[in-house]
Amino acid sequence: MNILIVSLLIFLIVAAILAFSLGGGGTTKNASAAPGLACPPGFTPALAYKEKYGDNGIAYDETQKAICILKPAGQSSPVISFQNILAAAVFEDNTLTAKSVRIDESGKQLLSHILTDEIKALFQDPAEQGEEHSPAASGTSSNIELRILINDPDQPVHQIQFLNMEAKKGGVIHNEAVSHIKNWQDLLSYLIRLAGKPMAQSSQNPPTSYSQ
């Protein structure tokens, strides 16, 4: 009887892991035919990510070098060219772990029209602002989020969850979330750097490792 119980528990654990890996919350390659993507016509996603427990997400058109911010049903999913991506940051349990920002003169000019104190705070570690925050219990993480700042005065900030449940650091669920968000942060960092270069260089393709 004990063997049967143990076998059942192992089966349920494996099934939960597979459901997380295959049932959403992961990056899809060659995503043009992926279900549930509401990008406008003409946008052909090579990569896509959709929140496992939410309705937001992100997709990337490699040909246009543009991203589509996936929104819940009934809301439009905006397409943003790489020139209009101003910053991208990764936060884990409200602690900044990675950030890329436009530092060229054109980018600085765009940022000066978009940045408010409230937006600046969203892209800073609370420690930089002299604030205290309560981290998750030691050895666990409960939130991993990608924050993107775009050149849009009406809706400049977009936030996408890659982890929205308590998970053991170094465990399967946490590692998968970290891997996915790192790939997207690397891609966005590449596009941000590209936007600051002369337009003659904008035809180069991103490193293939960002598509993994």
Backbone as CSV, one residue per row, in Angstrom:
resi,resn,N_x,N_y,N_z,CA_x,CA_y,CA_z,C_x,C_y,C_z
1,MET,0.828,-1.208,0.000,0.000,0.000,0.000,0.866,1.264,0.000
2,ASN,1.917,1.219,0.837,2.810,2.383,0.887,3.473,2.642,-0.452
3,ILE,3.837,1.567,-1.165,4.461,1.711,-2.481,3.491,2.364,-3.454
4,LEU,2.220,1.981,-3.372,1.210,2.566,-4.255,1.044,4.056,-3.981
5,ILE,1.058,4.424,-2.707,0.899,5.836,-2.346,2.086,6.654,-2.844
6,VAL,3.301,6.109,-2.626,4.495,6.805,-3.084,4.485,6.955,-4.598
7,SER,4.099,5.896,-5.309,4.041,5.938,-6.772,3.045,6.982,-7.247
8,LEU,1.911,7.070,-6.555,0.892,8.055,-6.927,1.408,9.474,-6.707
9,LEU,2.112,9.701,-5.593,2.659,11.028,-5.323,3.680,11.429,-6.369
10,ILE,4.551,10.494,-6.749,5.548,10.774,-7.786,4.859,11.124,-9.094
11,PHE,3.805,10.375,-9.442,3.070,10.639,-10.687,2.462,12.036,-10.670
12,LEU,1.877,12.419,-9.533,1.241,13.736,-9.452,2.268,14.856,-9.561
13,ILE,3.449,14.673,-8.951,4.505,15.689,-9.017,4.987,15.860,-10.449
14,VAL,5.250,14.728,-11.121,5.711,14.784,-12.513,4.657,15.427,-13.402
15,ALA,3.396,15.077,-13.175,2.312,15.656,-13.975,2.233,17.156,-13.779
16,ALA,2.442,17.619,-12.538,2.401,19.065,-12.268,3.528,19.785,-12.986
17,ILE,4.714,19.175,-12.983,5.857,19.784,-13.661,5.608,19.867,-15.156
18,LEU,5.095,18.783,-15.742,4.818,18.774,-17.179,3.737,19.780,-17.526
19,ALA,2.748,19.913,-16.664,1.681,20.886,-16.929,2.238,22.287,-16.955
20,PHE,3.171,22.588,-16.050,3.794,23.918,-16.038,4.625,24.129,-17.281
21,SER,5.376,23.101,-17.678,6.286,23.243,-18.809,5.557,23.328,-20.132
22,LEU,4.446,22.574,-20.259,3.799,22.461,-21.561,2.479,23.211,-21.641
23,GLY,1.924,23.579,-20.507,0.584,24.147,-20.517,0.559,25.646,-20.377
24,GLY,1.582,26.340,-20.786,1.619,27.789,-20.670,2.750,28.202,-19.765
25,GLY,3.009,29.504,-19.717,4.063,29.992,-18.868,5.445,29.720,-19.414
26,GLY,5.542,29.375,-20.696,6.833,29.118,-21.315,6.953,29.860,-22.621
27,THR,8.187,30.001,-23.087,8.428,30.680,-24.352,8.229,29.707,-25.504
28,THR,7.425,30.116,-26.482,7.157,29.300,-27.646,7.973,29.798,-28.825
29,LYS,8.729,28.884,-29.472,9.475,29.251,-30.672,8.593,29.063,-31.902
30,ASN,8.901,29.817,-32.974,8.117,29.732,-34.206,6.629,29.828,-33.873
31,ALA,6.266,30.927,-33.218,4.966,31.026,-32.556,3.854,31.553,-33.448
32,SER,4.045,31.639,-34.755,3.026,32.238,-35.613,1.709,31.486,-35.571
33,ALA,1.789,30.193,-35.278,0.567,29.398,-35.225,0.144,29.089,-33.795
34,ALA,0.817,29.686,-32.819,0.498,29.414,-31.419,-0.886,29.957,-31.076
35,PRO,-1.694,29.177,-30.333,-3.042,29.626,-29.989,-3.022,30.756,-28.972
36,GLY,-4.035,31.602,-29.034,-4.209,32.625,-28.015,-3.398,33.889,-28.212
37,LEU,-2.683,34.018,-29.321,-1.922,35.232,-29.571,-2.797,36.219,-30.338
38,ALA,-2.893,37.438,-29.816,-3.799,38.422,-30.414,-3.028,39.574,-31.030
39,CYS,-1.901,39.279,-31.669,-1.127,40.341,-32.307,-1.835,40.796,-33.579
40,PRO,-1.688,42.073,-33.947,-2.343,42.598,-35.147,-1.857,41.897,-36.420
41,PRO,-2.662,41.955,-37.480,-2.240,41.388,-38.769,-0.933,42.012,-39.236
42,GLY,-0.081,41.210,-39.834,1.207,41.709,-40.301,2.331,41.465,-39.318
43,PHE,1.971,41.137,-38.073,2.983,40.814,-37.064,3.141,39.299,-37.038
44,THR,4.347,38.822,-37.325,4.607,37.381,-37.380,5.548,36.993,-36.248
45,PRO,5.019,36.437,-35.168,5.882,36.144,-34.011,6.791,34.943,-34.237
46,ALA,8.074,35.145,-33.980,9.025,34.035,-33.985,9.146,33.449,-32.588
47,LEU,8.884,34.282,-31.577,8.907,33.877,-30.175,7.689,34.452,-29.478
48,ALA,7.179,33.745,-28.499,6.056,34.276,-27.731,6.078,33.689,-26.328
49,TYR,5.632,34.492,-25.392,5.487,34.041,-24.005,4.150,34.562,-23.497
50,LYS,3.393,33.700,-22.839,2.128,34.115,-22.241,2.098,33.658,-20.792
51,GLU,1.649,34.543,-19.908,1.613,34.222,-18.491,0.801,32.958,-18.235
52,LYS,1.284,32.131,-17.320,0.582,30.894,-16.996,-0.718,31.167,-16.254
53,TYR,-0.678,32.136,-15.320,-1.860,32.406,-14.505,-2.470,33.772,-14.794
54,GLY,-2.090,34.373,-15.909,-2.627,35.677,-16.277,-2.869,35.755,-17.768
55,ASP,-3.191,36.944,-18.239,-3.538,37.125,-19.642,-2.514,37.950,-20.405
56,ASN,-1.484,38.433,-19.747,-0.488,39.246,-20.424,0.620,38.375,-21.004
57,GLY,1.405,38.975,-21.890,2.508,38.233,-22.486,3.286,39.119,-23.434
58,ILE,4.188,38.502,-24.174,5.029,39.234,-25.111,5.357,38.330,-26.286
59,ALA,5.445,38.920,-27.476,5.834,38.189,-28.675,6.852,39.023,-29.443
60,TYR,7.641,38.358,-30.259,8.715,39.037,-30.987,8.678,38.671,-32.457
61,ASP,8.660,39.683,-33.318,8.743,39.516,-34.771,10.177,39.813,-35.181
62,GLU,10.913,38.769,-35.562,12.331,38.943,-35.862,12.554,39.759,-37.132
63,THR,11.654,39.620,-38.108,11.812,40.351,-39.362,11.664,41.854,-39.148
64,GLN,10.643,42.240,-38.397,10.398,43.663,-38.142,11.209,44.193,-36.957
65,LYS,11.812,43.292,-36.187,12.484,43.659,-34.939,11.527,44.490,-34.068
66,ALA,10.380,43.910,-33.848,9.344,44.567,-33.055,8.781,43.573,-32.055
67,ILE,8.241,44.099,-30.955,7.577,43.249,-29.977,6.089,43.582,-29.954
68,CYS,5.308,42.606,-29.560,3.869,42.791,-29.367,3.588,42.492,-27.900
69,ILE,2.975,43.441,-27.211,2.609,43.235,-25.810,1.222,42.590,-25.786
70,LEU,1.179,41.329,-25.407,-0.083,40.592,-25.408,-0.951,41.029,-24.237
71,LYS,-2.210,41.318,-24.544,-3.148,41.812,-23.545,-4.350,40.867,-23.434
72,PRO,-5.139,40.995,-22.357,-6.331,40.154,-22.204,-7.315,40.355,-23.347
73,ALA,-8.184,39.390,-23.522,-9.204,39.464,-24.565,-10.013,40.743,-24.418
74,GLY,-10.247,41.402,-25.539,-11.001,42.651,-25.533,-10.127,43.884,-25.493
75,GLN,-8.842,43.699,-25.220,-7.901,44.816,-25.233,-6.948,44.664,-26.412
76,SER,-6.561,45.791,-27.010,-5.644,45.731,-28.138,-4.238,45.407,-27.652
77,SER,-3.523,44.624,-28.451,-2.146,44.246,-28.126,-1.214,45.110,-28.974
78,PRO,-0.581,46.121,-28.373,0.225,47.062,-29.164,1.504,46.428,-29.698
79,VAL,1.914,46.885,-30.867,3.185,46.484,-31.463,4.161,47.648,-31.313
80,ILE,5.350,47.354,-30.806,6.340,48.397,-30.542,7.604,48.093,-31.324
81,SER,8.028,49.019,-32.160,9.275,48.840,-32.889,10.445,48.930,-31.918
82,PHE,11.584,48.357,-32.312,12.723,48.338,-31.390,13.190,49.754,-31.041
83,GLN,12.979,50.713,-31.959,13.399,52.091,-31.683,12.623,52.714,-30.519
84,ASN,11.438,52.158,-30.229,10.588,52.732,-29.186,10.626,51.952,-27.877
85,ILE,11.551,50.995,-27.767,11.761,50.310,-26.493,12.828,51.093,-25.730
86,LEU,12.463,51.660,-24.606,13.363,52.566,-23.884,14.088,51.905,-22.713
87,ALA,13.468,50.924,-22.091,14.106,50.251,-20.952,13.427,48.910,-20.707
88,ALA,14.177,48.009,-20.097,13.638,46.708,-19.700,14.339,46.299,-18.415
89,ALA,13.588,45.755,-17.479,14.165,45.390,-16.187,13.515,44.119,-15.657
90,VAL,14.303,43.363,-14.908,13.821,42.133,-14.270,13.818,42.348,-12.760
91,PHE,12.694,42.022,-12.133,12.586,42.100,-10.680,12.190,40.736,-10.132
92,GLU,12.891,40.317,-9.078,12.519,39.094,-8.372,12.196,39.465,-6.934
93,ASP,10.962,39.207,-6.540,10.484,39.604,-5.215,10.797,41.071,-4.936
94,ASN,10.537,41.893,-5.953,10.692,43.353,-5.878,12.147,43.803,-5.743
95,THR,13.086,42.916,-6.052,14.500,43.276,-6.074,14.986,43.288,-7.519
96,LEU,15.606,44.387,-7.920,16.105,44.515,-9.289,17.268,43.553,-9.507
97,THR,17.163,42.734,-10.569,18.244,41.787,-10.870,18.905,42.056,-12.220
98,ALA,18.240,42.797,-13.102,18.836,43.131,-14.406,18.089,44.315,-14.993
99,LYS,18.831,45.180,-15.702,18.178,46.349,-16.316,18.989,46.835,-17.503
100,SER,18.290,47.230,-18.561,18.895,47.865,-19.735,18.106,49.120,-20.051
101,VAL,18.820,50.205,-20.369,18.179,51.497,-20.648,18.866,52.145,-21.841
102,ARG,18.096,52.856,-22.660,18.680,53.627,-23.754,19.596,54.710,-23.180
103,ILE,20.853,54.747,-23.648,21.802,55.755,-23.150,22.304,56.671,-24.259
104,ASP,21.852,56.433,-25.504,22.244,57.324,-26.589,21.454,58.627,-26.483
105,GLU,21.890,59.649,-27.192,21.263,60.970,-27.076,19.797,60.952,-27.477
106,SER,19.476,60.235,-28.567,18.081,60.154,-28.994,17.237,59.460,-27.937
107,GLY,17.778,58.388,-27.367,17.055,57.669,-26.326,16.844,58.510,-25.083
108,LYS,17.876,59.250,-24.693,17.758,60.123,-23.524,16.671,61.174,-23.728
109,GLN,16.575,61.653,-24.958,15.558,62.664,-25.258,14.155,62.081,-25.120
110,LEU,13.992,60.863,-25.638,12.695,60.195,-25.525,12.358,59.923,-24.059
111,LEU,13.350,59.477,-23.299,13.140,59.190,-21.885,12.731,60.444,-21.109
112,SER,13.296,61.572,-21.474,12.989,62.811,-20.751,11.521,63.199,-20.881
113,HIS,10.883,62.767,-21.966,9.465,63.091,-22.172,8.543,62.068,-21.513
114,ILE,9.089,60.882,-21.179,8.268,59.790,-20.661,8.394,59.629,-19.153
115,LEU,9.630,59.787,-18.646,9.893,59.478,-17.244,9.201,60.444,-16.285
116,THR,8.505,59.870,-15.329,7.966,60.612,-14.194,8.573,59.974,-12.943
117,ASP,8.377,60.597,-11.810,8.905,60.014,-10.573,8.314,58.625,-10.328
118,GLU,7.045,58.467,-10.658,6.379,57.175,-10.455,6.992,56.099,-11.355
119,ILE,7.268,56.446,-12.612,7.857,55.484,-13.539,9.303,55.172,-13.143
120,LYS,10.047,56.193,-12.751,11.421,55.968,-12.291,11.446,54.961,-11.149
121,ALA,10.494,55.090,-10.225,10.444,54.189,-9.074,10.195,52.748,-9.491
122,LEU,9.426,52.559,-10.557,9.130,51.203,-11.028,10.364,50.503,-11.577
123,PHE,11.360,51.272,-11.999,12.550,50.698,-12.616,13.780,50.811,-11.715
124,GLN,13.559,51.131,-10.446,14.646,51.199,-9.483,14.455,50.144,-8.406
125,ASP,15.580,49.663,-7.881,15.522,48.768,-6.738,15.032,49.585,-5.535
126,PRO,14.112,49.047,-4.730,13.645,49.796,-3.557,14.775,50.287,-2.668
127,ALA,15.893,49.535,-2.633,17.036,49.948,-1.811,17.620,51.267,-2.304
128,GLU,17.558,51.491,-3.640,18.067,52.745,-4.196,17.216,53.929,-3.766
129,GLN,15.953,53.649,-3.452,15.035,54.723,-3.070,14.962,54.888,-1.556
130,GLY,15.773,54.125,-0.842,15.754,54.211,0.612,14.556,53.534,1.231
131,GLU,13.904,52.641,0.464,12.721,51.952,0.981,13.100,50.557,1.449
132,GLU,12.279,50.030,2.331,12.457,48.656,2.781,11.343,47.811,2.186
133,HIS,11.675,46.575,1.851,10.636,45.666,1.395,10.883,44.318,2.017
134,SER,9.829,43.537,2.112,9.928,42.229,2.766,10.158,41.154,1.723
135,PRO,11.352,40.586,1.689,11.618,39.531,0.728,10.857,38.256,1.068
136,ALA,10.736,37.364,0.091,10.087,36.084,0.350,10.927,35.292,1.340
137,ALA,10.330,34.258,1.917,11.040,33.420,2.866,12.340,32.913,2.259
138,SER,13.350,32.789,3.109,14.664,32.359,2.637,14.555,31.060,1.850
139,GLY,15.198,31.054,0.675,15.196,29.843,-0.135,14.033,29.714,-1.079
140,THR,13.108,30.679,-1.036,11.971,30.638,-1.955,11.820,31.966,-2.676
141,SER,11.062,31.944,-3.749,10.745,33.150,-4.512,9.278,33.075,-4.892
142,SER,8.597,34.208,-4.891,7.160,34.190,-5.200,6.779,35.066,-6.378
143,ASN,7.718,35.868,-6.877,7.370,36.739,-8.002,8.608,37.068,-8.826
144,ILE,8.531,36.819,-10.125,9.570,37.226,-11.071,8.869,37.952,-12.204
145,GLU,9.258,39.206,-12.430,8.493,40.072,-13.334,9.403,40.819,-14.298
146,LEU,8.961,40.920,-15.536,9.633,41.727,-16.552,8.873,43.040,-16.701
147,ARG,9.596,44.158,-16.603,8.985,45.473,-16.776,9.604,46.140,-18.003
148,ILE,8.749,46.631,-18.880,9.199,47.224,-20.139,8.688,48.654,-20.226
149,LEU,9.580,49.570,-20.573,9.219,50.977,-20.756,9.298,51.297,-22.240
150,ILE,8.201,51.824,-22.787,8.157,52.130,-24.213,7.828,53.611,-24.429
151,ASN,8.064,54.069,-25.637,7.817,55.455,-25.998,6.337,55.644,-26.334
152,ASP,5.518,55.646,-25.293,4.076,55.817,-25.440,3.574,56.585,-24.221
153,PRO,3.250,57.858,-24.371,2.841,58.665,-23.212,1.556,58.171,-22.561
154,ASP,0.708,57.467,-23.306,-0.557,56.994,-22.747,-0.395,55.725,-21.911
155,GLN,0.470,54.820,-22.356,0.698,53.573,-21.613,2.168,53.183,-21.755
156,PRO,3.033,53.845,-21.003,4.471,53.634,-21.182,5.028,52.370,-20.543
157,VAL,4.349,51.839,-19.509,4.899,50.709,-18.757,4.046,49.459,-18.954
158,HIS,4.740,48.346,-19.202,4.064,47.055,-19.330,4.784,46.052,-18.435
159,GLN,4.011,45.257,-17.703,4.567,44.306,-16.747,4.065,42.901,-17.056
160,ILE,5.011,41.958,-17.081,4.690,40.574,-17.435,5.256,39.652,-16.366
161,GLN,4.401,38.787,-15.831,4.801,37.883,-14.771,5.381,36.591,-15.347
162,PHE,6.550,36.199,-14.849,7.131,34.914,-15.221,7.045,33.915,-14.070
163,LEU,6.797,34.412,-12.877,6.536,33.557,-11.716,5.588,34.313,-10.812
164,ASN,4.494,33.646,-10.428,3.504,34.305,-9.578,2.973,33.306,-8.546
165,MET,3.901,32.547,-7.979,3.578,31.570,-6.947,4.860,31.287,-6.171
166,GLU,4.727,30.833,-4.963,5.931,30.545,-4.178,6.604,29.297,-4.728
167,ALA,7.893,29.405,-4.990,8.650,28.282,-5.546,10.032,28.242,-4.913
168,LYS,10.548,27.059,-4.787,11.877,26.889,-4.210,12.938,27.380,-5.176
169,LYS,13.835,28.239,-4.698,14.927,28.709,-5.540,15.819,27.533,-5.911
170,GLY,16.126,27.431,-7.195,16.916,26.301,-7.664,16.078,25.108,-8.042
171,GLY,14.756,25.172,-7.762,13.855,24.092,-8.149,13.446,24.215,-9.608
172,VAL,12.728,23.231,-10.103,12.358,23.182,-11.519,11.545,24.402,-11.936
173,ILE,10.521,24.736,-11.159,9.636,25.847,-11.528,10.395,27.171,-11.512
174,HIS,11.172,27.418,-10.465,11.933,28.656,-10.363,12.973,28.761,-11.463
175,ASN,13.711,27.686,-11.705,14.753,27.705,-12.738,14.183,27.962,-14.122
176,GLU,13.017,27.378,-14.397,12.398,27.584,-15.706,11.975,29.035,-15.884
177,ALA,11.394,29.622,-14.835,10.986,31.031,-14.906,12.200,31.929,-15.115
178,VAL,13.278,31.660,-14.386,14.498,32.457,-14.515,15.072,32.333,-15.923
179,SER,15.071,31.123,-16.474,15.605,30.904,-17.816,14.807,31.661,-18.868
180,HIS,13.476,31.590,-18.767,12.627,32.271,-19.756,12.796,33.781,-19.677
181,ILE,12.785,34.326,-18.466,12.856,35.791,-18.350,14.236,36.288,-18.763
182,LYS,15.282,35.496,-18.515,16.622,35.899,-18.939,16.701,35.989,-20.463
183,ASN,16.118,35.017,-21.153,16.132,35.056,-22.619,15.447,36.312,-23.149
184,TRP,14.311,36.674,-22.545,13.597,37.866,-23.005,14.343,39.146,-22.634
185,GLN,14.934,39.186,-21.446,15.707,40.359,-21.057,16.921,40.517,-21.982
186,ASP,17.583,39.412,-22.323,18.725,39.472,-23.243,18.296,40.004,-24.608
187,LEU,17.156,39.533,-25.078,16.657,39.993,-26.378,16.319,41.479,-26.339
188,LEU,15.622,41.910,-25.301,15.253,43.323,-25.177,16.497,44.204,-25.017
189,SER,17.490,43.714,-24.296,18.742,44.465,-24.140,19.426,44.644,-25.488
190,TYR,19.402,43.584,-26.298,19.972,43.669,-27.648,19.243,44.729,-28.475
191,LEU,17.901,44.717,-28.430,17.112,45.674,-29.210,17.340,47.105,-28.716
192,ILE,17.491,47.269,-27.407,17.759,48.601,-26.846,19.108,49.118,-27.323
193,ARG,20.113,48.253,-27.312,21.437,48.664,-27.808,21.374,48.978,-29.302
194,LEU,20.639,48.161,-30.033,20.525,48.339,-31.480,19.876,49.681,-31.812
195,ALA,18.893,50.073,-31.021,18.182,51.331,-31.271,19.104,52.539,-31.132
196,GLY,20.180,52.387,-30.368,21.098,53.494,-30.181,22.183,53.586,-31.228
197,LYS,22.177,52.643,-32.177,23.202,52.637,-33.222,22.671,53.290,-34.493
198,PRO,23.549,53.649,-35.419,23.097,54.197,-36.700,22.141,53.227,-37.391
199,MET,21.181,53.775,-38.086,20.160,52.949,-38.716,20.748,51.956,-39.715
200,ALA,21.914,52.254,-40.249,22.540,51.342,-41.212,22.836,49.991,-40.590
201,GLN,22.940,49.933,-39.254,23.265,48.685,-38.580,22.032,47.925,-38.124
202,SER,20.859,48.492,-38.352,19.642,47.905,-37.791,19.186,46.659,-38.520
203,SER,19.849,46.289,-39.633,19.430,45.107,-40.370,20.057,43.829,-39.846
204,GLN,21.018,43.944,-38.905,21.657,42.747,-38.396,20.691,41.943,-37.556
205,ASN,20.884,40.639,-37.512,20.008,39.758,-36.754,20.542,39.576,-35.340
206,PRO,19.647,39.363,-34.367,20.117,39.123,-33.005,20.797,37.777,-32.889
207,PRO,21.650,37.592,-31.902,22.300,36.297,-31.715,21.283,35.179,-31.592
208,THR,21.566,34.035,-32.199,20.592,32.938,-32.196,20.326,32.423,-30.798
209,SER,21.249,32.639,-29.864,21.051,32.150,-28.501,19.843,32.804,-27.846
210,TYR,19.458,33.987,-28.310,18.297,34.661,-27.730,16.999,33.981,-28.144
211,SER,17.052,33.080,-29.107,15.858,32.399,-29.584,15.700,31.033,-28.948
212,GLN,16.604,30.691,-28.061,16.581,29.346,-27.489,15.396,29.211,-26.544
